[in-house]
Amino acid sequence: MTPFRILVVDDAVTVRAFSRSVLEADGFVVDEAVNGIEGLERAMANPPDLVIVDVNMRKMDGYTMLRVLRRDPVLRAIPAIMISTESKESDREQALLAGANWYIVKPPRPEVLVEAARLLTGRPLQPGRGEGVP
């Protein structure tokens, strides 16, 4: 079986490295982009099974990226996790309205990131897990 591919779009190298480390340890293949424009280009060139998108980035923010992604007939069905330091309910609502399927506040706990990625890609949760998923 081909491993699921995740595109992590975040302008912070430390966040991309953390996400890559956590997700690859669970068997995912991870690609990276530094802003929404690059994220869209990578998604169009090779559609991933899941995108994880930061909110605040230069050139194109995560909200705009998700809105554009949702308008594309080829990319609109790709599940998306929005990740941000913003923790108000209004931030979560704005992310969902932009097209996110899931919202995680930074810094994510590794098990929450993995479980959200597993759920949105259709991979089974590990036995005994699933309690802490928001």
N, CA, C and O atoms as a MOPAC input file, in Angstrom:
PM7 MOZYME 1SCF
protein

 N      0.83900 1    -1.18300 1     0.00000 1
 C      0.00000 1     0.00000 1     0.00000 1
 C      0.88700 1     1.25100 1     0.00000 1
 O      1.86500 1     1.32900 1     0.74400 1
 N      0.54000 1     2.20300 1    -0.82400 1
 C      1.28400 1     3.45100 1    -0.90300 1
 C      1.01000 1     4.28800 1     0.34400 1
 O     -0.14600 1     4.43500 1     0.74000 1
 N      2.05600 1     4.84200 1     0.97200 1
 C      1.82000 1     5.65700 1     2.16900 1
 C      1.05900 1     6.93700 1     1.82000 1
 O      1.17200 1     7.45800 1     0.71100 1
 N      0.29500 1     7.42600 1     2.77300 1
 C     -0.43000 1     8.67300 1     2.57500 1
 C      0.55000 1     9.83600 1     2.56800 1
 O      1.51500 1     9.86200 1     3.33100 1
 N      0.27900 1    10.80800 1     1.68000 1
 C      1.12500 1    11.99100 1     1.53600 1
 C      0.46400 1    13.20100 1     2.17100 1
 O     -0.71700 1    13.46900 1     1.95400 1
 N      1.24200 1    13.92300 1     2.95500 1
 C      0.75700 1    15.12800 1     3.61900 1
 C      1.61300 1    16.31000 1     3.18300 1
 O      2.84200 1    16.23300 1     3.16400 1
 N      0.94000 1    17.40800 1     2.83300 1
 C      1.61800 1    18.65100 1     2.50400 1
 C      1.48800 1    19.58500 1     3.70300 1
 O      0.37900 1    19.95500 1     4.09000 1
 N      2.62400 1    19.96700 1     4.29000 1
 C      2.65500 1    20.88900 1     5.43000 1
 C      3.03800 1    22.26800 1     4.90100 1
 O      4.11300 1    22.44900 1     4.32700 1
 N      2.14200 1    23.24000 1     5.10100 1
 C      2.36300 1    24.60200 1     4.60900 1
 C      2.48200 1    25.52700 1     5.80700 1
 O      1.49300 1    25.81800 1     6.47900 1
 N      3.70100 1    25.98700 1     6.07000 1
 C      3.96200 1    26.84400 1     7.23100 1
 C      5.23800 1    27.62200 1     6.96300 1
 O      6.20100 1    27.07100 1     6.43000 1
 N      5.25200 1    28.89800 1     7.32800 1
 C      6.45000 1    29.70600 1     7.08800 1
 C      7.54000 1    29.48800 1     8.13100 1
 O      8.66600 1    29.95100 1     7.94700 1
 N      7.23100 1    28.79900 1     9.21100 1
 C      8.22400 1    28.54000 1    10.25900 1
 C      8.91200 1    27.19700 1    10.01700 1
 O      8.26800 1    26.14800 1    10.01900 1
 N     10.21100 1    27.24600 1     9.81200 1
 C     10.97100 1    26.02200 1     9.55100 1
 C     10.87200 1    25.04100 1    10.72000 1
 O     10.85900 1    23.82800 1    10.51300 1
 N     10.80100 1    25.56100 1    11.94700 1
 C     10.71900 1    24.67000 1    13.10900 1
 C      9.39500 1    23.90700 1    13.13300 1
 O      9.36300 1    22.73300 1    13.50200 1
 N      8.31100 1    24.56100 1    12.74600 1
 C      7.00300 1    23.89700 1    12.70700 1
 C      6.99000 1    22.83100 1    11.61100 1
 O      6.48000 1    21.72900 1    11.81500 1
 N      7.55400 1    23.16600 1    10.45100 1
 C      7.61100 1    22.17200 1     9.36600 1
 C      8.46600 1    20.97800 1     9.78300 1
 O      8.10100 1    19.83500 1     9.51100 1
 N      9.59700 1    21.22800 1    10.43900 1
 C     10.47800 1    20.13300 1    10.86700 1
 C      9.79000 1    19.27000 1    11.92800 1
 O      9.88400 1    18.04300 1    11.88200 1
 N      9.10500 1    19.89600 1    12.87600 1
 C      8.37500 1    19.15700 1    13.90300 1
 C      7.28700 1    18.28700 1    13.26100 1
 O      7.17900 1    17.09700 1    13.55800 1
 N      6.49100 1    18.88900 1    12.38700 1
 C      5.41000 1    18.15200 1    11.72800 1
 C      5.96200 1    16.98800 1    10.91700 1
 O      5.42500 1    15.88100 1    10.96500 1
 N      7.02800 1    17.23600 1    10.17900 1
 C      7.64900 1    16.17900 1     9.37200 1
 C      8.10500 1    15.03100 1    10.27200 1
 O      7.83000 1    13.86600 1     9.98400 1
 N      8.78800 1    15.35600 1    11.34100 1
 C      9.31300 1    14.33800 1    12.25100 1
 C      8.19600 1    13.47600 1    12.83800 1
 O      8.28100 1    12.24800 1    12.83100 1
 N      7.15800 1    14.12300 1    13.34100 1
 C      6.04100 1    13.41400 1    13.97500 1
 C      5.29100 1    12.55900 1    12.96100 1
 O      5.00000 1    11.39100 1    13.22200 1
 N      4.97900 1    13.13500 1    11.81300 1
 C      4.16100 1    12.42200 1    10.82300 1
 C      4.94100 1    11.31300 1    10.10900 1
 O      4.39200 1    10.24200 1     9.85000 1
 N      6.20500 1    11.55900 1     9.79300 1
 C      7.00700 1    10.50400 1     9.15400 1
 C      7.22800 1     9.33500 1    10.10600 1
 O      7.28900 1     8.18500 1     9.67100 1
 N      7.34800 1     9.61800 1    11.40500 1
 C      7.50300 1     8.53600 1    12.38800 1
 C      6.27400 1     7.63300 1    12.41600 1
 O      6.36300 1     6.47500 1    12.82400 1
 N      5.13200 1     8.15500 1    11.98600 1
 C      3.90000 1     7.37900 1    11.93100 1
 C      3.65900 1     6.77800 1    10.54300 1
 O      2.61700 1     6.16500 1    10.31300 1
 N      4.60200 1     6.94400 1     9.62400 1
 C      4.48200 1     6.30400 1     8.31600 1
 C      3.96500 1     7.17400 1     7.19100 1
 O      3.81700 1     6.69500 1     6.06700 1
 N      3.68500 1     8.45100 1     7.46100 1
 C      3.24900 1     9.35700 1     6.39800 1
 C      4.46200 1     9.84100 1     5.60000 1
 O      5.58300 1     9.86100 1     6.10800 1
 N      4.22600 1    10.22800 1     4.35500 1
 C      5.23300 1    10.89100 1     3.53500 1
 C      4.88500 1    12.37500 1     3.58700 1
 O      3.73100 1    12.74600 1     3.37100 1
 N      5.87100 1    13.23100 1     3.87100 1
 C      5.60800 1    14.65100 1     4.08500 1
 C      6.34300 1    15.50300 1     3.06200 1
 O      7.53400 1    15.32100 1     2.80900 1
 N      5.59500 1    16.44200 1     2.47800 1
 C      6.14900 1    17.46600 1     1.59800 1
 C      5.92400 1    18.80000 1     2.30400 1
 O      5.05300 1    18.90400 1     3.16700 1
 N      6.69700 1    19.81200 1     1.94600 1
 C      6.61500 1    21.09400 1     2.63600 1
 C      6.48800 1    22.25100 1     1.66100 1
 O      6.94100 1    22.18000 1     0.51800 1
 N      5.85500 1    23.33000 1     2.14600 1
 C      5.79400 1    24.59400 1     1.42100 1
 C      5.86700 1    25.70900 1     2.45300 1
 O      5.45100 1    25.53000 1     3.59700 1
 N      6.40100 1    26.87000 1     2.04600 1
 C      6.63800 1    27.95500 1     2.99900 1
 C      5.54500 1    29.01500 1     3.01800 1
 O      5.55600 1    29.88500 1     3.88800 1
 N      4.60100 1    28.96600 1     2.08100 1
 C      3.47800 1    29.90900 1     2.07600 1
 C      2.34200 1    29.34000 1     1.23700 1
 O      2.48800 1    28.29100 1     0.61000 1
 N      1.22500 1    30.03100 1     1.23000 1
 C      0.05200 1    29.54100 1     0.52200 1
 C      0.23900 1    29.40200 1    -0.97100 1
 O     -0.28600 1    28.46500 1    -1.57200 1
 N      0.97300 1    30.30900 1    -1.58200 1
 C      1.20800 1    30.22500 1    -3.02800 1
 C      1.99700 1    28.96500 1    -3.35800 1
 O      1.61200 1    28.20200 1    -4.24400 1
 N      3.09600 1    28.74600 1    -2.65000 1
 C      3.89200 1    27.54300 1    -2.88400 1
 C      3.07800 1    26.28800 1    -2.55400 1
 O      3.18700 1    25.27300 1    -3.24200 1
 N      2.26600 1    26.36300 1    -1.50300 1
 C      1.42200 1    25.23000 1    -1.13700 1
 C      0.45400 1    24.86000 1    -2.24700 1
 O      0.29400 1    23.68200 1    -2.56900 1
 N     -0.19400 1    25.86100 1    -2.83500 1
 C     -1.11100 1    25.59300 1    -3.94700 1
 C     -0.36900 1    25.00800 1    -5.14800 1
 O     -0.85200 1    24.07200 1    -5.78500 1
 N      0.80500 1    25.56300 1    -5.45400 1
 C      1.59000 1    25.04500 1    -6.58600 1
 C      1.94300 1    23.57800 1    -6.36900 1
 O      1.81300 1    22.76300 1    -7.28200 1
 N      2.39200 1    23.24100 1    -5.15800 1
 C      2.75800 1    21.84700 1    -4.86700 1
 C      1.53300 1    20.93000 1    -4.90300 1
 O      1.60900 1    19.80700 1    -5.40100 1
 N      0.40400 1    21.41400 1    -4.37200 1
 C     -0.82000 1    20.61500 1    -4.37600 1
 C     -1.31200 1    20.37200 1    -5.80300 1
 O     -1.77000 1    19.27700 1    -6.12700 1
 N     -1.21800 1    21.38800 1    -6.64700 1
 C     -1.65600 1    21.23700 1    -8.03700 1
 C     -0.74200 1    20.29200 1    -8.81300 1
 O     -1.20600 1    19.51500 1    -9.64700 1
 N      0.55000 1    20.36400 1    -8.53600 1
 C      1.51700 1    19.51900 1    -9.25400 1
 C      1.40600 1    18.05600 1    -8.83700 1
 O      1.59200 1    17.15800 1    -9.65900 1
 N      1.10500 1    17.81500 1    -7.56700 1
 C      1.05100 1    16.45100 1    -7.04200 1
 C      0.09700 1    16.44300 1    -5.84400 1
 O      0.54300 1    16.57900 1    -4.70500 1
 N     -1.20700 1    16.28500 1    -6.08400 1
 C     -2.18900 1    16.40700 1    -4.99600 1
 C     -1.90500 1    15.45900 1    -3.82900 1
 O     -1.75600 1    14.25200 1    -4.02000 1
 N     -1.83100 1    16.02000 1    -2.62200 1
 C     -1.59000 1    15.20300 1    -1.43200 1
 C     -2.88300 1    14.56700 1    -0.92900 1
 O     -3.96700 1    14.85600 1    -1.43700 1
 N     -2.76000 1    13.71300 1     0.05600 1
 C     -3.92400 1    13.10200 1     0.69100 1
 C     -4.47400 1    13.98400 1     1.81700 1
 O     -5.60900 1    13.80400 1     2.25800 1
 N     -3.65600 1    14.93700 1     2.27400 1
 C     -4.03300 1    15.83600 1     3.35400 1
 C     -3.13200 1    17.06200 1     3.29600 1
 O     -1.95000 1    16.95300 1     2.97100 1
 N     -3.69500 1    18.23900 1     3.61500 1
 C     -2.86100 1    19.43300 1     3.77800 1
 C     -2.99500 1    19.92700 1     5.21100 1
 O     -4.07400 1    19.89000 1     5.80300 1
 N     -1.87700 1    20.38800 1     5.74900 1
 C     -1.84000 1    21.02700 1     7.06000 1
 C     -1.33900 1    22.44100 1     6.80200 1
 O     -0.22200 1    22.63400 1     6.32300 1
 N     -2.16900 1    23.42800 1     7.12200 1
 C     -1.90900 1    24.80400 1     6.71200 1
 C     -1.88900 1    25.73800 1     7.91800 1
 O     -2.79100 1    25.71200 1     8.75600 1
 N     -0.85100 1    26.55800 1     7.99000 1
 C     -0.75900 1    27.61100 1     9.00200 1
 C     -1.68000 1    28.75800 1     8.59000 1
 O     -1.98900 1    28.90500 1     7.40800 1
 N     -2.11500 1    29.56200 1     9.54100 1
 C     -2.95500 1    30.71000 1     9.22400 1
 C     -2.11700 1    31.88100 1     8.73500 1
 O     -2.33400 1    32.38300 1     7.63200 1
 N     -1.16400 1    32.31900 1     9.54400 1
 C     -0.42800 1    33.54900 1     9.26500 1
 C      0.86400 1    33.26700 1     8.50600 1
 O      1.83900 1    32.76900 1     9.06800 1
 N      0.84800 1    33.59900 1     7.21200 1
 C      2.03400 1    33.43700 1     6.36300 1
 C      2.10200 1    34.62000 1     5.40900 1
 O      1.08400 1    35.23500 1     5.09300 1
 N      3.30000 1    34.93000 1     4.95700 1
 C      3.46900 1    35.98900 1     3.96200 1
 C      3.05600 1    35.48500 1     2.58700 1
 O      2.93400 1    34.28000 1     2.37000 1
 N      2.84500 1    36.39300 1     1.68000 1
 C      2.45200 1    36.14800 1     0.28800 1
 C      1.02000 1    35.66200 1     0.17000 1
 O      0.23300 1    36.26800 1    -0.55700 1
 N      0.65500 1    34.59400 1     0.85600 1
 C     -0.73600 1    34.12800 1     0.87400 1
 C     -0.97300 1    33.40700 1     2.19200 1
 O     -0.27900 1    32.44500 1     2.52200 1
 N     -1.97100 1    33.88900 1     2.94800 1
 C     -2.24400 1    33.26000 1     4.23900 1
 C     -3.01700 1    31.95200 1     4.06600 1
 O     -3.45700 1    31.61300 1     2.96700 1
 N     -3.17100 1    31.23500 1     5.16400 1
 C     -3.82300 1    29.93900 1     5.12200 1
 C     -5.29300 1    29.99800 1     4.75400 1
 O     -5.79800 1    29.11500 1     4.06000 1
 N     -5.98900 1    31.04100 1     5.21600 1
 C     -7.41000 1    31.17200 1     4.87700 1
 C     -7.59000 1    31.29500 1     3.36600 1
 O     -8.43300 1    30.62300 1     2.77200 1
 N     -6.78600 1    32.16000 1     2.75800 1
 C     -6.88000 1    32.36900 1     1.30800 1
 C     -6.51000 1    31.09300 1     0.57000 1
 O     -7.16900 1    30.71000 1    -0.39600 1
 N     -5.45100 1    30.43600 1     1.03200 1
 C     -5.04200 1    29.19200 1     0.37100 1
 C     -6.17400 1    28.17000 1     0.38200 1
 O     -6.46100 1    27.54600 1    -0.64000 1
 N     -6.81800 1    27.99800 1     1.53700 1
 C     -7.89700 1    27.00700 1     1.61700 1
 C     -9.09200 1    27.39600 1     0.74600 1
 O     -9.72000 1    26.53500 1     0.13000 1
 N     -9.40500 1    28.69700 1     0.69600 1
 C    -10.52000 1    29.11300 1    -0.16300 1
 C    -10.22600 1    28.80200 1    -1.63100 1
 O    -11.10800 1    28.34100 1    -2.35600 1
 N     -8.99900 1    29.05200 1    -2.06900 1
 C     -8.61500 1    28.75000 1    -3.45100 1
 C     -8.63100 1    27.23400 1    -3.67400 1
 O     -9.11500 1    26.76300 1    -4.70300 1
 N     -8.11500 1    26.49100 1    -2.73100 1
 C     -8.09200 1    25.03100 1    -2.82500 1
 C     -9.51600 1    24.48400 1    -2.98300 1
 O     -9.74900 1    23.58900 1    -3.79500 1
 N    -10.45000 1    25.01100 1    -2.22300 1
 C    -11.83600 1    24.52800 1    -2.25000 1
 C    -12.56400 1    24.88200 1    -3.54700 1
 O    -13.57700 1    24.26200 1    -3.87100 1
 N    -12.06400 1    25.86500 1    -4.29100 1
 C    -12.68300 1    26.22200 1    -5.58100 1
 C    -12.15700 1    25.37000 1    -6.73100 1
 O    -12.76000 1    25.34700 1    -7.80400 1
 N    -11.04500 1    24.67200 1    -6.52700 1
 C    -10.44600 1    23.86700 1    -7.59600 1
 C    -11.11700 1    22.49400 1    -7.64400 1
 O    -11.15100 1    21.79800 1    -6.62900 1
 N    -11.65300 1    22.08500 1    -8.80700 1
 C    -12.37100 1    20.81200 1    -8.88500 1
 C    -11.50600 1    19.59200 1    -8.55400 1
 O    -12.02300 1    18.59000 1    -8.05900 1
 N    -10.21800 1    19.66100 1    -8.81600 1
 C     -9.32800 1    18.53000 1    -8.54500 1
 C     -8.91700 1    18.48500 1    -7.07400 1
 O     -8.75600 1    17.40300 1    -6.50800 1
 N     -8.74900 1    19.64800 1    -6.45500 1
 C     -8.19900 1    19.73000 1    -5.10000 1
 C     -9.24100 1    19.88800 1    -4.00100 1
 O     -8.91900 1    19.71400 1    -2.82600 1
 N    -10.46900 1    20.21000 1    -4.34900 1
 C    -11.46500 1    20.58800 1    -3.32900 1
 C    -11.76000 1    19.49900 1    -2.31300 1
 O    -12.15200 1    19.80700 1    -1.18800 1
 N    -11.58300 1    18.24100 1    -2.67300 1
 C    -11.91700 1    17.15100 1    -1.74700 1
 C    -10.77300 1    16.77800 1    -0.80000 1
 O    -10.95100 1    15.93900 1     0.08300 1
 N     -9.61600 1    17.38900 1    -0.97600 1
 C     -8.47700 1    17.07400 1    -0.09600 1
 C     -8.78500 1    17.59400 1     1.30800 1
 O     -9.06600 1    18.78200 1     1.47200 1
 N     -8.73900 1    16.72800 1     2.32400 1
 C     -8.98400 1    17.21200 1     3.68200 1
 C     -7.87700 1    18.16200 1     4.13200 1
 O     -6.72900 1    18.05700 1     3.70100 1
 N     -8.25500 1    19.09400 1     5.01400 1
 C     -7.30400 1    20.11300 1     5.45200 1
 C     -7.39300 1    20.33900 1     6.95600 1
 O     -8.47700 1    20.43000 1     7.53100 1
 N     -6.22200 1    20.42800 1     7.57100 1
 C     -6.09600 1    20.81800 1     8.97100 1
 C     -5.49800 1    22.21600 1     8.97800 1
 O     -4.46200 1    22.45100 1     8.35600 1
 N     -6.13900 1    23.14300 1     9.67600 1
 C     -5.55100 1    24.45900 1     9.85100 1
 C     -4.92300 1    24.48100 1    11.23300 1
 O     -5.50700 1    24.00900 1    12.20900 1
 N     -3.71000 1    25.04500 1    11.29500 1
 C     -2.95700 1    25.07300 1    12.54300 1
 C     -2.53300 1    26.51600 1    12.79400 1
 O     -2.06000 1    27.19900 1    11.88700 1
 N     -2.70600 1    26.97500 1    14.03900 1
 C     -2.42400 1    28.37700 1    14.33000 1
 C     -2.18800 1    28.58800 1    15.81500 1
 O     -2.58600 1    27.76700 1    16.64100 1
 N     -1.54000 1    29.68800 1    16.14500 1
 C     -1.38900 1    30.08100 1    17.54200 1
 C     -2.67200 1    30.73600 1    18.04900 1
 O     -2.84800 1    30.89700 1    19.25700 1
 N     -3.56000 1    31.11100 1    17.14800 1
 C     -4.82700 1    31.75300 1    17.51500 1
 C     -5.75700 1    30.71500 1    18.13200 1
 O     -6.00200 1    29.66600 1    17.53600 1
 N     -6.27600 1    31.00600 1    19.32600 1
 C     -7.03200 1    29.97800 1    20.04700 1
 C     -8.48000 1    30.34900 1    20.35500 1
 O     -9.17000 1    29.60100 1    21.04700 1
 N     -8.95500 1    31.49500 1    19.85200 1
 C    -10.34200 1    31.88100 1    20.10900 1
 C    -11.29200 1    31.04100 1    19.25200 1
 O    -10.91300 1    30.54400 1    18.19100 1
 N    -12.51100 1    30.89500 1    19.72100 1
 C    -13.52400 1    30.16000 1    18.96400 1
 C    -13.76500 1    30.81200 1    17.60100 1
 O    -14.03100 1    30.11700 1    16.62000 1
 N    -13.67400 1    32.14000 1    17.53500 1
 C    -13.87400 1    32.83200 1    16.25600 1
 C    -12.77700 1    32.45500 1    15.24900 1
 O    -13.03400 1    32.42400 1    14.04600 1
 N    -11.57400 1    32.17300 1    15.72200 1
 C    -10.49300 1    31.73800 1    14.82600 1
 C    -10.81200 1    30.36400 1    14.25000 1
 O    -10.61900 1    30.12300 1    13.05900 1
 N    -11.29800 1    29.46900 1    15.09600 1
 C    -11.69400 1    28.13100 1    14.65800 1
 C    -12.82700 1    28.23400 1    13.62800 1
 O    -12.80600 1    27.55800 1    12.59900 1
 N    -13.80800 1    29.08300 1    13.91700 1
 C    -14.93600 1    29.25100 1    12.99600 1
 C    -14.47600 1    29.79100 1    11.65000 1
 O    -14.93200 1    29.33200 1    10.60200 1
 N    -13.57100 1    30.76600 1    11.67900 1
 C    -13.06000 1    31.33800 1    10.42700 1
 C    -12.32300 1    30.27900 1     9.61800 1
 O    -12.43600 1    30.24600 1     8.39300 1
 N    -11.57500 1    29.41800 1    10.28600 1
 C    -10.85500 1    28.34200 1     9.59600 1
 C    -11.82900 1    27.37100 1     8.94300 1
 O    -11.63300 1    26.96100 1     7.79900 1
 N    -12.87000 1    27.00700 1     9.66500 1
 C    -13.85700 1    26.08300 1     9.10300 1
 C    -14.59100 1    26.71700 1     7.92600 1
 O    -14.86700 1    26.04200 1     6.93400 1
 N    -14.90800 1    28.00600 1     8.02700 1
 C    -15.56400 1    28.69600 1     6.91800 1
 C    -14.66300 1    28.79400 1     5.69100 1
 O    -15.15000 1    28.80400 1     4.56000 1
 N    -13.35300 1    28.86700 1     5.90900 1
 C    -12.40900 1    28.92600 1     4.78700 1
 C    -12.23900 1    27.56800 1     4.11600 1
 O    -11.73600 1    27.48900 1     2.99500 1
 N    -12.65700 1    26.49100 1     4.79900 1
 C    -12.56100 1    25.17100 1     4.18900 1
 C    -11.79300 1    24.14200 1     4.98000 1
 O    -11.58000 1    23.03200 1     4.49200 1
 N    -11.36300 1    24.47400 1     6.20000 1
 C    -10.65100 1    23.49700 1     7.02500 1
 C    -11.61800 1    22.43200 1     7.53700 1
 O    -12.78300 1    22.71600 1     7.81700 1
 N    -11.12000 1    21.21200 1     7.65300 1
 C    -11.89400 1    20.13000 1     8.25200 1
 C    -11.59000 1    19.98900 1     9.74300 1
 O    -12.35800 1    19.38100 1    10.48800 1
 N    -10.46600 1    20.55500 1    10.16500 1
 C     -9.98300 1    20.37400 1    11.54000 1
 C     -9.17900 1    21.61300 1    11.89400 1
 O     -8.58900 1    22.24100 1    11.01400 1
 N     -9.14900 1    21.97400 1    13.17100 1
 C     -8.38200 1    23.13300 1    13.63100 1
 C     -7.56900 1    22.71700 1    14.85100 1
 O     -8.10800 1    22.15100 1    15.80100 1
 N     -6.28200 1    22.99800 1    14.82000 1
 C     -5.38700 1    22.66000 1    15.92000 1
 C     -4.63600 1    23.92400 1    16.33700 1
 O     -4.12100 1    24.66200 1    15.49700 1
 N     -4.58400 1    24.15800 1    17.64300 1
 C     -3.84300 1    25.30000 1    18.18000 1
 C     -2.39700 1    24.88000 1    18.40400 1
 O     -2.12200 1    23.81400 1    18.95400 1
 N     -1.46000 1    25.75300 1    17.95900 1
 C     -0.03400 1    25.50600 1    18.15500 1
 C      0.33500 1    25.74900 1    19.61000 1
 O     -0.27400 1    26.59400 1    20.26600 1
 N      1.29700 1    25.04100 1    20.11400 1
 C      1.97600 1    23.89800 1    19.49100 1
 C      1.12500 1    22.63600 1    19.67000 1
 O      0.61000 1    22.38700 1    20.76000 1
 N      0.98000 1    21.85500 1    18.62200 1
 C      0.16500 1    20.64100 1    18.75800 1
 C      0.91500 1    19.55700 1    19.52300 1
 O      2.13500 1    19.43700 1    19.41900 1
 N      0.17400 1    18.78200 1    20.28300 1
 C      0.77000 1    17.59100 1    20.88600 1
 C      0.95700 1    16.58600 1    19.76000 1
 O      0.08000 1    16.45900 1    18.90400 1
 N      2.06800 1    15.87300 1    19.73600 1
 C      2.32000 1    14.92300 1    18.64000 1
 C      1.17400 1    13.93700 1    18.41900 1
 O      0.79900 1    13.66400 1    17.27900 1
 N      0.61700 1    13.40200 1    19.51000 1
 C     -0.44800 1    12.40600 1    19.35200 1
 C     -1.71400 1    13.01300 1    18.75200 1
 O     -2.45300 1    12.32400 1    18.04800 1
 N     -1.97400 1    14.29000 1    19.02200 1
 C     -3.14900 1    14.95700 1    18.43800 1
 C     -2.94400 1    15.16000 1    16.94500 1
 O     -3.86300 1    14.94300 1    16.15500 1
 N     -1.74600 1    15.57300 1    16.55400 1
 C     -1.43800 1    15.76700 1    15.13600 1
 C     -1.56400 1    14.45200 1    14.37300 1
 O     -2.16200 1    14.41200 1    13.29800 1
 N     -1.00900 1    13.38600 1    14.92000 1
 C     -1.06800 1    12.07200 1    14.26400 1
 C     -2.49800 1    11.55800 1    14.17800 1
 O     -2.91900 1    11.05300 1    13.13800 1
 N     -3.23600 1    11.68600 1    15.26000 1
 C     -4.60600 1    11.16800 1    15.25800 1
 C     -5.49300 1    11.93900 1    14.28700 1
 O     -6.32400 1    11.33900 1    13.60500 1
 N     -5.33100 1    13.25600 1    14.21300 1
 C     -6.10800 1    14.05200 1    13.25400 1
 C     -5.73400 1    13.64400 1    11.82500 1
 O     -6.60700 1    13.50100 1    10.96900 1
 N     -4.43500 1    13.45700 1    11.57200 1
 C     -3.98600 1    13.04300 1    10.23000 1
 C     -4.53400 1    11.65900 1     9.88700 1
 O     -4.96400 1    11.42300 1     8.75800 1
 N     -4.52000 1    10.75800 1    10.84400 1
 C     -5.06400 1     9.41200 1    10.60100 1
 C     -6.56400 1     9.47300 1    10.30000 1
 O     -7.03300 1     8.84300 1     9.35200 1
 N     -7.30300 1    10.21800 1    11.09000 1
 C     -8.74500 1    10.31300 1    10.88100 1
 C     -9.08000 1    10.90200 1     9.51000 1
 O     -9.95500 1    10.39000 1     8.81100 1
 N     -8.39300 1    11.96800 1     9.12700 1
 C     -8.72100 1    12.63800 1     7.87200 1
 C     -8.22200 1    11.90000 1     6.63300 1
 O     -8.70600 1    12.15300 1     5.52900 1
 N     -7.26900 1    10.99900 1     6.80000 1
 C     -6.81900 1    10.20000 1     5.65900 1
 C     -7.44400 1     8.81300 1     5.64800 1
 O     -7.23000 1     8.03800 1     4.71500 1
 N     -8.21300 1     8.50100 1     6.68100 1
 C     -8.87900 1     7.20100 1     6.72600 1
 C     -8.03300 1     6.07700 1     7.28400 1
 O     -8.41500 1     4.91000 1     7.19500 1
 N     -6.88000 1     6.41200 1     7.86300 1
 C     -6.07200 1     5.38600 1     8.52100 1
 C     -6.65300 1     5.10600 1     9.89000 1
 O     -7.10700 1     6.03200 1    10.56300 1
 N     -6.65200 1     3.84900 1    10.32300 1
 C     -7.21100 1     3.55200 1    11.64300 1
 C     -6.37000 1     4.16000 1    12.75700 1
 O     -5.15300 1     4.30400 1    12.63700 1
 N     -7.05100 1     4.51200 1    13.84600 1
 C     -6.34700 1     4.99300 1    15.03100 1
 C     -5.65100 1     3.80300 1    15.68000 1
 O     -6.06600 1     2.65500 1    15.51800 1
 N     -4.60900 1     4.09600 1    16.40000 1
 C     -3.92200 1     3.01300 1    17.11300 1
 C     -4.79200 1     2.58400 1    18.27900 1
 O     -5.46400 1     3.42800 1    18.87100 1
 N     -4.80800 1     1.29800 1    18.63500 1
 C     -5.62700 1     0.82200 1    19.75300 1
 C     -5.31500 1     1.57700 1    21.03000 1
 O     -4.15700 1     1.83400 1    21.35900 1
 N     -6.39000 1     1.92900 1    21.75100 1
 C     -6.21600 1     2.62900 1    23.01400 1
 C     -6.00600 1     4.10900 1    22.86900 1
 O     -5.78900 1     4.79900 1    23.86500 1
 N     -6.06500 1     4.63000 1    21.63500 1
 C     -5.84300 1     6.04200 1    21.40700 1
 C     -7.16900 1     6.68600 1    20.99700 1
 O     -8.18200 1     6.00200 1    20.84900 1
 N     -7.15100 1     7.96900 1    20.82000 1
 C     -8.31900 1     8.66900 1    20.33900 1
 C     -8.98800 1     9.51600 1    21.39700 1
 O     -9.92700 1    10.25700 1    21.10900 1
 N     -8.49400 1     9.40400 1    22.64900 1
 C     -9.13900 1    10.16200 1    23.69900 1
 C     -8.86200 1    11.64800 1    23.56500 1
 O     -9.79200 1    12.41900 1    23.80000 1
 N     -7.71500 1    12.11100 1    23.22400 1
 C     -7.39300 1    13.52700 1    23.29500 1
 C     -7.63300 1    14.31300 1    22.02900 1
 O     -7.16900 1    15.44900 1    21.93200 1
 N     -8.32400 1    13.77500 1    21.06900 1
 C     -8.51000 1    14.49100 1    19.81300 1
 C     -9.60800 1    15.52800 1    19.98100 1
 O    -10.72700 1    15.19400 1    20.37100 1
 N     -9.28900 1    16.80600 1    19.68200 1
 C    -10.30300 1    17.86400 1    19.83400 1
 C    -11.36800 1    17.78000 1    18.76800 1
 O    -12.29200 1    18.59400 1    18.75300 1

